[in-house]
């Protein structure tokens, strides 16, 4: 797999046309499983074939059970300057329910050991809305997270995907269904705690202790910047088209070995690009600048957003539409109603 990624790096080296790269993100899988030597080979290849900013934000996703002192001491020697640790919960009961390999003690130790080794930019993932977890436990999770003095939180509500084991357990009565009211209450508690600690909710699910610790990588997605993804299932965007690699590991490796990039491609229509802007920018604290759209579209957006302004779900400041805390609870519905329809040909 590593050899294939190294080769794909060469095959895709012209995708960004030599533009300066300000973020690198290793994740979407479990890159912390890789030994230091293999991680180093990936970074060597990236720096050899791309124009990477010396001050680039370089993130590695890691599981708490992978972050031994030995592992961390190796990671700190690489270009990595930011860790994203998949803690999910500080409750052993929650972790067992999620079938995670680590326990609550390992979760805390992984953060402290990373800090002791010199990592000064650490993000942790937490999950709320778990059917078997109480709001009291969620409050304890938040208390422990802030006490660790990390710089960033990514907090996600549990969603039930069709045709998954969890969906089957719920439909068969083996597991409680998600309580939407409790999930909403936990999200509101999260917003409350973020404000008390003077953090920024810069995107619906992402929180930073200050603007300097906002995830530059995730923000580039929400702001529609170009990016290149390497490896199975990786997505790329060049401003007008989107492409994604096949997900099957063996087929991916075989294609790369034959000198082919195993991907599918979609050229976005102007309306699709507008809708992507609405979908991503409205989730952020910077909001959606209506005046950036063509006059006809801007007028439609102003009209369709008036209902949300009147109900206190959104605010308009200098022609920038921003969701309120109340609006963030139903962001998906608001975004769906604001999306522009393709004109019939």
Buried (B, 14 or more C-beta within 10 A) or exposed (E): BBEBBBBBBEBBBEBBEEEEBBBBBBBEBEBBEBEBEBBBBBBBBBBEBBEBEEEBBBBBBBBBBBBEEEBBEBBBEBBBBBBBBBBBBBBBBBBEBBEBEBBBEBBBBBBEBBBEBEBEBBBBBBBBBBBEBBBEBBBBBBEBBBEBEBBBBBBBBBEBEEEEEBEEBBEEEEBEEBBEEBBBBBBBBBBEBBEEEEBBBBBBBBBBBEEEBBBBBBBBBBEBBBBBBBBBBBBBBBEEEBBBBBEEBEEBBEBBEEEEBBBEEEEBEEBBEBBBBBBBBBBBBBBBBBEEBEEEBBEBBBEBBEEBBEEEBBBBEEBBBBBBBBBBBBBEEBBEEBBBEEEEE
